[in-house]
Amino acid sequence: MTDYRLKNTKSKKPYIPIWEKYSLSIEEAASYYGIGIKKLYGIIRNNPNADFILEIGAHCRIKRAIFEKYLDETVAI
């Protein structure tokens, strides 16, 4: 089991490394994959029913492992 440290002493949420998260915010995904935020929103808009999209209310998150498979199969974005 991984020992997750608290991000800071004021927060009760444990710090989980980005490469171990199930889903990423658009900003996290942009940073992690080196893809611009506008480009990620374009990918989401052009693939509304894709398996890598997780909608939480009005917010979209990217399912990390499934999005990596999508990127592996894509020649250009």
DSSP file (Angstrom, degrees, kcal/mol; ACC not computed):
  #  RESIDUE AA STRUCTURE BP1 BP2  ACC     N-H-->O    O-->H-N    N-H-->O    O-->H-N    TCO  KAPPA ALPHA  PHI   PSI    X-CA   Y-CA   Z-CA
    1    1 A M              0   0    0      0, 0.0     2,-0.3     0, 0.0     0, 0.0   0.000 360.0 360.0 360.0 137.9    0.0    0.0    0.0
    2    2 A T        -     0   0    0      1,-0.1     2,-0.9     2,-0.0     0, 0.0  -0.563 360.0-132.9 -78.8 137.8    1.3    3.4   -0.9
    3    3 A D        -     0   0    0     -2,-0.3     2,-0.5     2,-0.0    -1,-0.1  -0.818  23.9-161.1 -92.2 104.7    1.9    5.9    1.9
    4    4 A Y        -     0   0    0     -2,-0.9     2,-0.2    12,-0.0    12,-0.1  -0.760   5.7-146.8 -91.3 127.5    0.3    9.1    0.9
    5    5 A R        -     0   0    0     -2,-0.5    10,-2.7    10,-0.3     2,-0.2  -0.560  27.0 -98.3 -87.9 153.8    1.4   12.2    2.7
    6    6 A L  B     -A   14   0A   0      8,-0.2     3,-0.1    -2,-0.2    -1,-0.1  -0.536  26.1-133.4 -70.3 137.9   -0.8   15.1    3.4
    7    7 A K  S    S-     0   0    0      6,-1.0     2,-0.3    -2,-0.2    -1,-0.1   0.922  85.3 -12.5 -60.3 -46.3   -0.3   17.9    0.9
    8    8 A N  S >  S-     0   0    0      5,-0.3     3,-0.5     3,-0.2    -1,-0.2  -0.953  73.4-106.1-147.9 167.0   -0.2   20.5    3.6
    9    9 A T  T 3  S+     0   0    0     -2,-0.3    -2,-0.1     1,-0.2    -1,-0.0   0.728 114.9  56.4 -71.9 -21.4   -1.0   20.4    7.3
   10   10 A K  T 3  S+     0   0    0     -4,-0.0     2,-0.3     2,-0.0    -1,-0.2   0.790  96.2  74.9 -78.7 -28.5   -4.2   22.4    6.9
   11   11 A S    <   -     0   0    0     -3,-0.5    -3,-0.2     1,-0.1    -4,-0.0  -0.656  59.9-162.1 -89.6 139.0   -5.8   20.0    4.4
   12   12 A K        +     0   0    0     -2,-0.3    -1,-0.1    -6,-0.1    -3,-0.0   0.496  64.3 102.2 -93.3  -6.5   -7.2   16.7    5.5
   13   13 A K  S    S-     0   0    0      1,-0.1    -6,-1.0    -5,-0.1    -5,-0.3  -0.610  76.1-122.7 -78.2 134.4   -7.1   15.4    1.9
   14   14 A P  B     -A    6   0A   0      0, 0.0     2,-0.6     0, 0.0    -8,-0.2  -0.461  24.2-112.4 -74.0 150.1   -4.2   13.0    1.2
   15   15 A Y        -     0   0    0    -10,-2.7   -10,-0.3    -2,-0.1     0, 0.0  -0.735  33.9-169.8 -82.7 122.6   -1.8   13.9   -1.6
   16   16 A I        -     0   0    0     -2,-0.6     5,-0.1   -12,-0.1   -12,-0.0  -0.967  26.6-116.0-114.1 124.1   -2.2   11.4   -4.5
   17   17 A P    >>  -     0   0    0      0, 0.0     3,-2.0     0, 0.0     4,-0.5  -0.263  23.9-120.5 -58.2 145.3    0.4   11.6   -7.3
   18   18 A I  G >4 S+     0   0    0      1,-0.3     3,-0.9     2,-0.2    14,-0.0   0.816 110.8  59.8 -59.4 -33.4   -1.1   12.5  -10.6
   19   19 A W  G 34 S+     0   0    0      1,-0.2    -1,-0.3    45,-0.0    -3,-0.0   0.548 107.1  47.6 -75.5  -5.3    0.1    9.3  -12.3
   20   20 A E  G <4 S+     0   0    0     -3,-2.0    -1,-0.2     3,-0.1    -2,-0.2   0.437  86.8 108.9-109.8  -3.5   -2.0    7.3   -9.7
   21   21 A K    <<  -     0   0    0     -3,-0.9    43,-0.1    -4,-0.5     3,-0.1  -0.459  62.5-144.2 -74.5 146.0   -5.2    9.2  -10.0
   22   22 A Y  S    S+     0   0    0      1,-0.2    42,-1.7    -2,-0.1    43,-0.4   0.910  84.8  18.0 -73.1 -44.9   -8.2    7.6  -11.7
   23   23 A S  E    S-B   63   0B   0     40,-0.2     2,-0.4    41,-0.1    40,-0.2  -0.941  70.2-150.5-131.3 153.8   -9.4   10.8  -13.3
   24   24 A L  E     -B   62   0B   0     38,-2.8    38,-2.9    -2,-0.3     2,-0.0  -0.915  19.1-119.8-122.0 145.5   -7.8   14.2  -13.9
   25   25 A S     >  -     0   0    0     -2,-0.4     4,-2.8    36,-0.2     5,-0.2  -0.316  40.0-103.1 -69.1 167.1   -9.2   17.7  -14.1
   26   26 A I  H  > S+     0   0    0     34,-0.5     4,-2.4     1,-0.2     5,-0.2   0.906 124.5  49.8 -60.3 -41.4   -8.8   19.4  -17.5
   27   27 A E  H  > S+     0   0    0      2,-0.2     4,-2.0     1,-0.2    -1,-0.2   0.910 112.0  47.2 -65.7 -42.2   -5.9   21.5  -16.0
   28   28 A E  H  > S+     0   0    0      2,-0.2     4,-3.0     1,-0.2    -2,-0.2   0.921 112.9  49.4 -64.2 -43.6   -4.2   18.4  -14.6
   29   29 A A  H  X S+     0   0    0     -4,-2.8     4,-2.8     2,-0.2     6,-0.4   0.900 109.0  52.4 -63.3 -41.1   -4.6   16.6  -17.9
   30   30 A A  H  X>S+     0   0    0     -4,-2.4     4,-1.3    -5,-0.2     5,-0.9   0.919 114.8  42.0 -60.6 -43.9   -3.2   19.5  -19.8
   31   31 A S  H  <5S+     0   0    0     -4,-2.0    -2,-0.2     2,-0.2    -1,-0.2   0.921 117.0  47.1 -68.4 -44.8   -0.1   19.6  -17.5
   32   32 A Y  H  <5S+     0   0    0     -4,-3.0    -2,-0.2     1,-0.2    -3,-0.2   0.899 123.0  31.5 -66.5 -43.8    0.3   15.8  -17.4
   33   33 A Y  H  <5S-     0   0    0     -4,-2.8    -1,-0.2    -5,-0.2    -2,-0.2   0.578 102.4-121.9 -94.5 -10.8    0.0   15.2  -21.2
   34   34 A G  T  <5 +     0   0    0     -4,-1.3     2,-0.4    -5,-0.3    -3,-0.2   0.831  67.9 133.6  72.3  31.2    1.5   18.4  -22.5
   35   35 A I      < -     0   0    0     -5,-0.9    -1,-0.3    -6,-0.4    -2,-0.2  -0.918  59.9-107.6-113.9 140.0   -1.7   19.3  -24.4
   36   36 A G     >  -     0   0    0     -2,-0.4     4,-2.3     1,-0.1     5,-0.2  -0.253  21.1-121.2 -66.6 153.7   -3.3   22.7  -24.2
   37   37 A I  H  > S+     0   0    0      1,-0.2     4,-2.4     2,-0.2     5,-0.2   0.908 114.2  50.8 -61.1 -44.1   -6.5   23.3  -22.3
   38   38 A K  H  > S+     0   0    0      1,-0.2     4,-1.9     2,-0.2    -1,-0.2   0.885 109.6  51.1 -62.6 -37.9   -8.4   24.5  -25.4
   39   39 A K  H  > S+     0   0    0      2,-0.2     4,-2.4     1,-0.2    -1,-0.2   0.901 109.3  50.6 -66.3 -40.6   -7.2   21.4  -27.3
   40   40 A L  H  X S+     0   0    0     -4,-2.3     4,-2.4     2,-0.2    -2,-0.2   0.920 109.7  49.7 -63.3 -43.3   -8.5   19.1  -24.5
   41   41 A Y  H  X S+     0   0    0     -4,-2.4     4,-2.5     1,-0.2    -1,-0.2   0.876 110.3  52.1 -62.3 -35.5  -11.9   20.9  -24.6
   42   42 A G  H  X S+     0   0    0     -4,-1.9     4,-2.4     2,-0.2    -2,-0.2   0.902 108.2  50.2 -65.6 -41.5  -11.9   20.4  -28.4
   43   43 A I  H  X S+     0   0    0     -4,-2.4     4,-1.0     2,-0.2    -2,-0.2   0.917 112.7  47.1 -62.1 -43.1  -11.2   16.7  -28.0
   44   44 A I  H  < S+     0   0    0     -4,-2.4     3,-0.5     1,-0.2    -2,-0.2   0.919 112.4  49.5 -64.1 -43.6  -14.1   16.4  -25.5
   45   45 A R  H  < S+     0   0    0     -4,-2.5    -2,-0.2     1,-0.2    -1,-0.2   0.874 113.5  45.9 -63.9 -37.8  -16.4   18.4  -27.7
   46   46 A N  H  < S+     0   0    0     -4,-2.4    -1,-0.2     1,-0.2    -2,-0.2   0.612 119.9  40.5 -81.9 -12.1  -15.6   16.3  -30.8
   47   47 A N    ><  +     0   0    0     -4,-1.0     3,-1.7    -3,-0.5    -1,-0.2  -0.511  67.5 160.8-130.8  63.6  -15.9   13.0  -28.8
   48   48 A P  T 3  S+     0   0    0      0, 0.0    -1,-0.1     0, 0.0    -2,-0.1   0.752  77.9  40.3 -63.5 -25.2  -19.0   13.6  -26.6
   49   49 A N  T 3  S+     0   0    0     -3,-0.1    -5,-0.0     3,-0.0    -3,-0.0   0.162  83.8 137.7-107.7  18.0  -19.6    9.9  -25.9
   50   50 A A    X   -     0   0    0     -3,-1.7     3,-1.2    -6,-0.2    -3,-0.1  -0.308  59.4-128.3 -66.9 147.8  -16.0    8.8  -25.5
   51   51 A D  T 3  S+     0   0    0      1,-0.2    -1,-0.1    15,-0.1    16,-0.1   0.712 103.7  65.5 -68.1 -21.6  -15.2    6.4  -22.7
   52   52 A F  T 3  S+     0   0    0     14,-0.2    11,-3.1    10,-0.1     2,-0.5   0.509  83.3  91.4 -82.6  -2.7  -12.5    8.6  -21.3
   53   53 A I  E <   -C   62   0B   0     -3,-1.2     2,-0.5     9,-0.2     9,-0.2  -0.804  53.4-171.8 -96.8 130.2  -14.9   11.5  -20.4
   54   54 A L  E     -C   61   0B   0      7,-2.7     7,-2.7    -2,-0.5     2,-0.5  -0.974   9.9-156.8-120.2 115.1  -16.3   11.5  -16.9
   55   55 A E  E     -C   60   0B   0     -2,-0.5     2,-0.6     5,-0.2     5,-0.2  -0.818  12.5-178.6 -96.8 125.6  -19.0   14.1  -16.4
   56   56 A I  E >   -C   59   0B   0      3,-3.0     3,-2.1    -2,-0.5     2,-0.3  -0.889  67.3 -58.5-121.8  97.0  -19.7   15.3  -12.9
   57   57 A G  T 3  S-     0   0    0     -2,-0.6     0, 0.0     1,-0.3     0, 0.0  -0.534 120.2 -18.5  64.6-124.8  -22.5   17.8  -13.1
   58   58 A A  T 3  S+     0   0    0     -2,-0.3     2,-0.3    -3,-0.1    -1,-0.3   0.452 123.4  91.5 -90.0  -1.8  -21.3   20.6  -15.4
   59   59 A H  E <   - C   0  56B   0     -3,-2.1    -3,-3.0   -34,-0.0     2,-0.4  -0.700  62.2-149.8 -98.7 146.6  -17.7   19.6  -15.0
   60   60 A C  E     - C   0  55B   0     -2,-0.3   -34,-0.5    -5,-0.2     2,-0.3  -0.919  11.6-173.2-112.4 140.3  -15.7   17.1  -17.2
   61   61 A R  E     - C   0  54B   0     -7,-2.7    -7,-2.7    -2,-0.4     2,-0.5  -0.904  22.4-124.3-125.2 158.6  -12.8   15.0  -16.0
   62   62 A I  E     -BC  24  53B   0    -38,-2.9   -38,-2.8    -2,-0.3     2,-0.8  -0.906  16.1-132.4-107.0 123.8  -10.5   12.8  -18.0
   63   63 A K  E  >  -B   23   0B   0    -11,-3.1     4,-2.6    -2,-0.5   -40,-0.2  -0.680  24.2-149.2 -75.0 111.9  -10.2    9.1  -17.1
   64   64 A R  H  > S+     0   0    0    -42,-1.7     4,-2.0    -2,-0.8    -1,-0.2   0.888  85.7  42.0 -56.2 -55.7   -6.4    8.9  -17.2
   65   65 A A  H  > S+     0   0    0    -43,-0.4     4,-1.6     1,-0.2    -1,-0.2   0.894 117.6  46.6 -64.9 -41.1   -5.8    5.2  -18.2
   66   66 A I  H  > S+     0   0    0      1,-0.2     4,-2.0     2,-0.2    -1,-0.2   0.884 111.4  51.9 -69.5 -37.7   -8.5    5.2  -20.9
   67   67 A F  H  X S+     0   0    0     -4,-2.6     4,-2.6     1,-0.2    -2,-0.2   0.865 105.6  55.9 -66.2 -35.2   -7.3    8.6  -22.3
   68   68 A E  H  X S+     0   0    0     -4,-2.0     4,-2.2    -5,-0.2    -1,-0.2   0.897 107.2  49.1 -62.7 -40.1   -3.8    7.2  -22.6
   69   69 A K  H  X S+     0   0    0     -4,-1.6     4,-1.6     2,-0.2    -2,-0.2   0.902 110.0  52.1 -64.1 -40.5   -5.1    4.3  -24.7
   70   70 A Y  H  X S+     0   0    0     -4,-2.0     4,-0.8     1,-0.2    -2,-0.2   0.925 110.8  47.2 -60.0 -45.5   -7.0    6.9  -26.9
   71   71 A L  H  < S+     0   0    0     -4,-2.6     3,-0.5     1,-0.2    -1,-0.2   0.868 107.9  56.1 -65.2 -36.7   -3.7    8.8  -27.3
   72   72 A D  H  < S+     0   0    0     -4,-2.2    -1,-0.2     1,-0.2    -2,-0.2   0.846 111.9  43.4 -62.4 -33.8   -1.8    5.7  -28.2
   73   73 A E  H  < S+     0   0    0     -4,-1.6     2,-0.4    -3,-0.2    -1,-0.2   0.574  98.5  89.6 -88.8 -10.9   -4.3    4.9  -31.0
   74   74 A T     <  -     0   0    0     -4,-0.8     3,-0.1    -3,-0.5    -4,-0.0  -0.740  54.2-166.6 -95.0 134.0   -4.4    8.5  -32.3
   75   75 A V  S    S+     0   0    0     -2,-0.4     2,-0.3     1,-0.3    -1,-0.1   0.876  75.2   5.7 -83.4 -41.5   -1.9    9.7  -34.9
   76   76 A A              0   0    0      1,-0.1    -1,-0.3     0, 0.0     0, 0.0  -0.993 360.0 360.0-144.1 148.2   -2.6   13.4  -34.6
   77   77 A I              0   0    0     -2,-0.3    -1,-0.1    -3,-0.1   -34,-0.0   0.339 360.0 360.0-126.0 360.0   -4.6   15.6  -32.4
